[in-house]
Structure formats: C-alpha cells, structure tokens
C-alpha cells in the first residue's frame, strides 16, 4: 500500500524471507491471504505479482459494494425484529456529520465514524456471509466507504450534507421496514464515493499519489 513494491513486481517466499527476516511459513500465509484479498496475483511458475488497479477497477468495486450494501439495507429492513436493534446506528447519526470549517482532525474523525456507521448497517442485515462479502469488496484500494482519496480542503460541504441525509433516510427506511427503499438509498449513497474518487484523481493527482494504495493505481 505504501508503494515499497511496485505494481507488477514479482514477490517470492525466499526473497521476502531475507528482506523481512522472517520464516517461510508466516510469509506463505501472508502471501496467500493478500492474494485472496485481491492485492496479489498468483504466477503459474511460482510466486506472486503485485496487482495494479485502474480507476475503472476501483469504480467497479465501489459499484459492487453499493449493490451489496443495498442488499444489506434491505435485509436489515426485512429482518428487523425490534426497534431497539437500531439503537447503536441511531446514536451514530448525529455524530456522522462533518462540521464547517473542515479541519484535518474533524475529517479523520468523520471518516472513522462513517466506517462504523456502515458496518453497523451491515450487522443489522443478520447475514455473516453478506458481511464477509462486503469486507472483501472493501479490500481493493479506495473502495471502502471510509477510503480517504481527497483532502479535507477538497471535500465539499454540500456533499457532507447529502451523505448525512442519506444516512438518516437509510435508517428511517429500515425502521419502517421499507426494504426496497432502503436498498435504493444505500446503492445511491455508494455513488458519493465514486464521485469523490473521480474528482480527487482529476483535480489532485500529485496529492493523491501520496495516499496508501495510490502506488497501485493506474489512471
């Protein structure tokens, strides 16, 4: 993620043993896990190759996440048994708001709370298999809801208000057992990430190049 290995570079157990001063077993497990998460590609002749991602790949991953999150929101509405189950996510609503003026500290706190909010909704779906698929979809750089691909100065206040209103509407739809509405709102909400991604790479390529994962992205 930091770019210490370039996209397309071949990684082998033996090469990493000397580099990391570790035994082969944990390195083998780590390589297999990274391949399972989609960050490495196995090479038929042995070893792995560091994957690269185009902005199209990332936009596709965000779209897939949106579909899965829509399903999670629908499941949450359909499977809600007691309103009290929404207690945690409701308590988050007034906190997942980005106040003006936007500071770096407030922005980081907002992203962390946003991550928590989304995962609380995933939990409400009561589907461990769906939760795992969502976690997997978020492994690709910049595909997660809390992915930082823009600076606080680039984040538009209007976007923050739209995101906050969508959060509120999703919770409201779940509480009212409106599965189709919750699904549509969650899918629409994911498109904010896509717009932010495209705008960030278009306006500030130099700044985004320093972010974790950016070294793997080809424009």
LODRENKE-977225 format. One record per residue: x, y, z of N, C-alpha, C, O in turn. Coordinates in pm, whole numbers, plus 50000, padded with zeros to 5 digits. Example, Ala and Ser with C-alpha at 12.3 -4.5 7.8 and 13.67 -1.06 7.14 Angstrom:
2
513194943150780512304955050780513204967050780514244966850846/512854977550708513674989450714512905000350787513415011450804/
END
This chain:
219
500824987950000500005000050000500865012750000500445023149948/502045011950058502935023550062503775024949936504495034849921/503695015249847504455016049723505855010449731506665012449640/506175003349839507514997549852507724986349750508854983449713/506644980249706506694970949593505834976949483504684980649507/506384977849365505664984349256504664974749192504794962649202/503664980349129502654972249061503324963648955504124968648875/503004950748953503594941548857504844934748908505334925448844/505384939049022506604933049075506344918949127505294916349187/507304909949103507174895949146507664894649290508724899849325/506884887649372507254885049511507364869949531506504862349485/508424865749599508614851549629508854849649778509294858749848/508554837749825508784834749966510254836850003510554843550102/511154831249924512574832149956513064846549955513844850650042/512594854249859513014868249852512544876149973513254884950021/511354872950023510814880150138511394875250270511414882650369/511864862850273512494857550394513684866150434513804870150550/514554868950338515744876950369515394891550393516004898250476/514404896550320514014910650335513364913350469513664923450534/512474904450512511694906650634512274899650756511804901550868/513304891550733513924884050844512854875850917512754876051039/512074868550838511024860050893511114846350829511754844650725/510474836450891510484823050835509484821950720508644830750702/509574811350644508764809750523507284807650553506424812050475/506974801050665505564797750692504674810250705503674811150635/505004819850792504144831650801504134839850672503124846150638/505254839750599505294847050473504374840450371503664847250297/504384827050368503504819850276502034822850308501224825150218/501704822850436500324825650478499934839950439498824842350392/500864849350460500574863350426500354865150276499434872150234/501194858750196501054859950051499724854050004499054859849918/499364842650060498094836450021496914845050063495924846049991/497024851250179495934859850225495814872350137494704876450103/496944878250102496914890050014496364886649877495674894749815/496664874549829496104870249702494604868349713493854871849622/494154862749826492714860849848491994874249858490824875249820/492684884449909492084897749921492154905449790491614916549780/492814899849690492844906149560493984915949538493964923349440/494984916049627496104925249613497304918949542498204926049498/497314905749532498374898649460497734888949360496624884049381/498454886449252498034876349154499024864849158500234867149147/498564852349172499484840949168500104839649028499434842048928/501374835849023502064833448896502144818348877502594811248967/501734813148762501734798448740503084791948765503144780548811/504174799048736505504793348753506034794748896507134790048927/505254801248983505674802949122505744817449164506124826149085/505394819849288505424833449339504134840949309503154835349260/504184853849339503014862449319503454875449254504624879249261/502514882149193502774895149132501864905549196500674903149217/502424917149227501644928049286500634933149183501004936449070/499384933649223498344938049130498364953149112498804960549199/497894957348998497634971548976496144973248954495464963748915/495644985148980494214987848968494015000648888494665010748914/493144999948792492765012148720491635018948796491015012748883/491385031448766490255038248829488945031248792487975031748868/488915024948676487725017248637487545005348731486425002348772/488644998548764488574987248858487984991848992487124985149050/488455003349038488005008349168486555012649162485785009849254/486175019249055484775023249039483865011049033482765011049088/484335000448966483564988048962483414982149102482334977349139/484504982549180484454977249317483474985249403482744979549484/483464998349384482525006749459481085003449417480195002949501/480885001249288479554997649240479104984349300477954982949341/480024974549305479704961649365479394963349513478444957449565/480214971449581479934974149723478554980149740477834976749833/478184989349649476864995549658475744985449645474744986149717/475914975949553474904965449537474794957049665473694953949711/475954953449721475964945449843475394953249961474644947750042/475744966149971475214974250080473704976150064472974976750163/473254977249940471814978049917471114965549967470064966350031/471704954049938471154941449986471164940950138470204936250200/472254945750198472344945950344471244954750405470624950950504/471014966450346469974975450396468584969050382467744970450471/468354962250271467064955550251466884944250351465814942950412/467934936150369467864925450468467574931250607466774925850683/468244942350639468064948650770466614952650792466064950650900/465994958350687464584962350698463674950250711462714950350788/463974939850636463114927950636463284919550762462364912550804/464474920250823464774911450935464734918551070465024912551174/464384931351069464324938951194463194933251281462044932251237/463524929551402462534923851494462054933951596460874934451630/462994942051644462654952151744463324965251708464464965451661/462624976251730463174989551701464444991851782465334999151739/464524985551899465704987351984466984982751917468074987151955/466874974151818468064969551746468754980951672469934979951638/468024991751647468585003251575469275013151668469755023651625/469325009751797469875019151895471275024051862471535036051864/472175014851831473565018651805473685027351680474375037551682/473025023451572473155030951449472465044551461472925054351401/471385045351538470715058251558471585067851639471595079851614/472305062251737473195070851817474345076351735474915086751768/474685069351628475775074051541475335085451449476165093651411/474065085951415473585095551314474015109951341474565116351251/473785115451460474175129451482475685131551487476155142951482/476445120751495477895121851504478565120751368479665126051348/477905113851272478505112351139478135124451054477525123150948/478525135951102478265148651033479565156651032480235157751135/479915162050919481155169650905480845184450921480215190550835/481295190051033481015204051061481945213250984483045209450945/481485225450962482295235650896482795245551001482045248751093/484055250550990485035247350887485625233450906485725228451018/486005227150795486515213550798487995213650835488815219750767/488335206750945489725205450987490195191050962489375181950945/491495189250959492045175750935491595166051044491285154551015/491575170851170491185162251281489715158251272489355146651291/488865168051242487435165251230487165156051112486275147551117/487945157851005487765149650886488115135050913487405125950871/489235132950984489645119451019488615112851111488315100951095/488075120551205487055115251296485785111751219485155101551245/485435120251122484255117751038484405104750960483465096850953/485575102350902485805090150824485715077750912485175067450870/486235078751034486185067451126484745064351167484345052751171/483975074751196482575072851233481765067651115480845059751132/482115072350995481435067650874481655052650856480735045250821/482885048350879483195034050871482345026150970481775015750935/482265031151093481485024251195480005023751158479355013451176/479465034851106478055035351067477745024550963476785017050977/478565023950859478315014350752478345000050804477494991950767/479294996950889479394983350940478274979951037477894968251050/477734989851104476564987451188475364983551102474594974651139/475214990050988474134986350896474354972250843473404964450831/475604968950811475904955350764475484944950870474934934550836/475744948050996475414938851104473904937051116473414926151147/473164947751090471704947051100471114937550997469984932851013/471864934650890471384925250788471304911050841470604902650784/472004908250951472004895051013472394884050914471784873350908/473434886950837473914877350738475434877150741476064885550677/476044867750814477514866850818478144865450680479214871050655/477494858050591478074856250457478074869350379479034872250307/477024877250392476974890250325478004899650385478654907250313/478164899250516479164907650583480554904450530481344913550503/480864891450514482174887550463482384892650320483474897350286/481354891950238481464896650100481694911750097482454916750013/481054918850185481254933450192482674936750235483314945550178/483174929550336484554931750379485514929150264486484936550246/485254918650188486124915050076486064925849968487094929349910/484884931149940484734941649838485504954249875485894961949787/485714956350003486394968450050487904966950055488604976350093/488444955250016489894953150020490614960649909491774964449925/489944962749796490564969949685490804984349728489924990449788/491984989849698492275003549740491165013449701490725013849586/490745021349799489785032349781488345027849760487495036149729/488055014849776486695010049753485825010849878484595010449868/486445011849996485685011850121484965025150141485385035350086/483875025250219483145037750243484005048650304483795060550278/484975044650387485805054550457487115057450386487995063950443/487255052650263488525054550191488835069350175487985077250134/490065073150207490485087050200491185089450067492365086150051/490475095249972491075098149842491015113149813491195117349699/490755120949916490695135349897491105141850027491045135650134/491525154250019491915161350140490685168450196489705170350124/490725172550324489605179850380489255192250298488085195850287/490265198850241490015210950163489235208150036488525216849986/489355195849984488675192349859487245187349881486465186249786/486915184450007485605178550034484565189450042484675198750122/483555188449958482535198849951481545197350065481105186350098/481195208850125480255208650237478895203150193478235196350271/478495206050070477205201050021477195185850016476165179650043/478335180049981478435165449977478235159550116477585149150131/478805166050216478665161350354477205161550396476735152350464/476475171950357475065172950393474245162050324473355156150384/474555159450197473855148950123474095135450188473165127550207/475355132650223475705119850286474975118150419474465107350448/474925128750499474245128150628472755125550610472165117650685/472145132050513470715129950488470455115750439469455109550476/471345110450356471175096750309471315086750424470585076950429/472245089350516472375080850634471055080550711470545069850747/470505092450734469255093550810468125086050738467345078850801/468035087850604466965081650527467085066450525466075059450529/468315061350520468515046850522468015040950653467315030850653/468385047250764467945042450895466425043250907465785034250960/465845054150857464395055850861463695044750782462695039150827/464225041750663463625031250580463715017650648462775009750643/464855014950713465005002250785463985001550899463324991350919/463865012450973462925012751086461485010651040460705004151110/461135015950923459775014650869459565001650792458504999350733/460604993050793460554980250721460334982150571459684973950507/460884992850517460764995750373462014990450302462954997950276/462004977550272463184971150219463654976750086464844979450068/462744978549992463114983449859463674997649866464655000849798/463065006049950463555019849965464935019850029465815027149985/465135011850132466435011150199467505006650102468625011850102/467164996850018468134991749920468505002649820469685004549790/467515009649767467785020149668468605031449728469505036649663/468305035249851469035046149917470495042149940471395050249918/470735029849984472105025350010472915024749882474095028149881/472305020349774473005019749646473345033849597474445036349547/472395042949612472645056849571473745063049656474565070749606/473745059749785474735065349877476165061449837477085069449853/476345049349785477685044949747478255053149632479475053749615/477405059449555477885067149441478635079849482479365085749403/478435084049608479225095349658480705091849655481535100149617/481035079549694482445075149693483005075649552484145079949533/482225071449455482695071449317482945085649268483955088349204/482025094649297482205108549252483425114849319484185122149255/483615111949447484785117349518486075111849459487045119249442/486095098949428487275092649370487645099249238488795103149217/486675100249150486935105849018487385120349028488295124548956/486755128049117487125142149132488525143549191489285152349150/488855134849288490165135849353491295133149255492265140649251/491175122549176492245119349082492285129248966493335131048904/491165135448937491145145248829491765158548872492485164848795/491495162648996491925175749041493275175849110493985185849107/493645164549173494805164849262495615152049252495775145049351/496125149049133496865136649113498115136149199498475125549252/498785147549214500035147749293499735144749440500465137149504/498665150749493498315148449633497865134349659498235128449760/497065128749570496565115149590497665104849575497535093749628/498735108149505499815098449485500505094849615501195084649621/500335103049719500985100249847500105091949940500545088150049/498875089149900497955081749986498245066749980498685061749877/497995059450091498175044850089497345038449979496145040949967/497985030149899497295023449790497415030349656497195024149552/497755043249656497795050749531498865045649437498745046849315/499935039749493501015034649409500545023049322501185019749222/499435016749359498915005449284497905009549178497415001149103/497595022449172496545027149084497125032548955498015041148956/496625027648844496975033148712495785040848661494645036248671/496025052548608494925061348567494485058148423493565064448371/
END
